[in-house]
Each structure stands twice: as structure tokens, then as C-alpha cells.
């Protein structure tokens, strides 16, 4: 009797494992089909940017990125401030959380589609250089790191310029907000532009107006690398610059050096 019960339990266990395996395989197949559908429905420049940054499947699987870094803030008079920061980035949620232990106490900032939230500390920290606000600082880090996801989200509102421009020795295609239908005489001026590297298709530079509405800022990513084998590709270094209207870099405001990149499960 006990032998029959044991065989029955074993058979039920095997059947349960088989069903679970089939369900998992079906889920994975569905995810692959959805990934293929999303990839083929994108404008070529977005698909190229995604592939150059690790591929859509890698970005889809990445729920959270964690970075430890050294951040340098530079003033116009040549002085600078060094600090350690921890960055948590949630690509799908369009959310970033920046934390640091400063002399004045712990600082925790968060930016999401709902705007900026100060969890600990103050919003306008003393170390931020003139012309750069806290919200612009953390949002730009989020946007340059997760540029493929941000392009995918905003594809209906974007247009790629077919004429490339040369900036600091590299050729780029500007990707900007599509101009609205307008009848006025004032030309349309976008407040935010992605720049896609013509050589490798990575979007490694952003341009935007600063916190006071008059400061023109550029954010550049460098030394792109995988966070893990087969994972997403992100910058290991980020810099902020004040520029002129021709995007000539005039003064460096921020340098971020990541010394540990990892994807959190």
C-alpha cells in the first residue's frame, strides 16, 4: 500500500514539474515574440540604438541598476567638490534614486515621472555648481544611462535629423522633439535633444536647457560597457558641460566615475 502511495506521489510530482516547465517555456516564447514585435515596429534609428546598448531583451530583463561612483562638481573659479554617491536606476519605471553621505548629513534624492522628491536632506545642496539644479542633475543621469528606453517611450514625439553634425570630433544625428503644428512666426526650438553617435549608434550625448532656462547644458557618456555578460550597455563615465548654442563645450560642471556597475535582480 505504502509503495503504491509513494509511486502515486512521485508521478504527481513529475507531472507538476512537467507542467511548470511547459508554462515557463511558453512564457519565455511569448516574451521572445513580444520582443521581436517591439523591435520590428520601431524606427530604424531606435532599433539601432537599442541593439548598440545591449538589445531589447537585455533591457526588458533589467529591473534595476545599481552604481557606486565618485562625483566631482566644478565651479567656474576652478574649485571643485568630491563626493561618493550611490545611484539606483529603474529603467522601466523611469526612476532614479541618488544617495550620499555628506558632511551635513545623509542625502537621498529621487526622480520619477511624478517629478523630484527629496527623501532625506535638502534639494539645493551647496556643492551643486551654478546653473545646475538638483532635478536636472539626477534626471540627466537617468536619461543618458537609459537612453534606449527613453527613446522607445517617446518615439511618437521624436524625429531624427537626417543631417549629421560634428561635435568634439564625433559625428552625431540629432534626435529631437517633433515640431508641433504652428502658425506663428517664431521658429520651434526644442528644449531637449538626444544625439546618436553615427559611428556606433549609441546615444551618448544629451543637450538641454538648465534649471534657470538660460543655461545650455550637454551631458556625455563615455567608456560604455556591459553591466554583466550579455547585459545592457551603460556609460562608465558621465560628464556635464556648459555649452554655447553651437554645442561647443565651454566649462565642465560635473564628472561621474563609476567604479562598480551591476544589475540588481
C-alpha positions, 0 to 999 in steps of 0.5 A: 500500500505504502509503495503504491502511495509513494509511486502515486506521489512521485508521478504527481510530482513529475507531472507538476514539474512537467507542467511548470516547465511547459508554462515557463517555456511558453512564457519565455516564447511569448516574451521572445515574440513580444520582443521581436514585435517591439523591435520590428515596429520601431524606427530604424534609428531606435532599433539601432540604438537599442541593439548598440546598448545591449538589445531589447531583451537585455533591457526588458530583463533589467529591473534595476541598476545599481552604481557606486561612483565618485562625483566631482562638481566644478565651479567656474573659479576652478574649485571643485567638490568630491563626493561618493554617491550611490545611484539606483536606476529603474529603467522601466519605471523611469526612476532614479534614486541618488544617495550620499553621505555628506558632511551635513548629513545623509542625502537621498534624492529621487526622480520619477515621472511624478517629478523630484522628491527629496527623501532625506536632506535638502534639494539645493545642496551647496556643492551643486555648481551654478546653473545646475539644479538638483532635478536636472542633475539626477534626471540627466543621469537617468536619461543618458544611462537609459537612453534606449528606453527613453527613446522607445517611450517617446518615439511618437514625439521624436524625429531624427535629423537626417543631417549629421553634425560634428561635435568634439570630433564625433559625428552625431544625428540629432534626435529631437522633439517633433515640431508641433503644428504652428502658425506663428512666426517664431521658429520651434526650438526644442528644449531637449535633444538626444544625439546618436553617435553615427559611428556606433549608434549609441546615444551618448550625448544629451543637450538641454536647457538648465534649471534657470532656462538660460543655461545650455547644458550637454551631458556625455557618456563615455567608456560604455560597457556591459553591466554583466555578460550579455547585459545592457550597455551603460556609460562608465563615465558621465560628464556635464558641460556648459555649452554655447548654442553651437554645442561647443563645450565651454566649462565642465560642471560635473564628472561621474566615475563609476567604479562598480556597475551591476544589475540588481535582480 
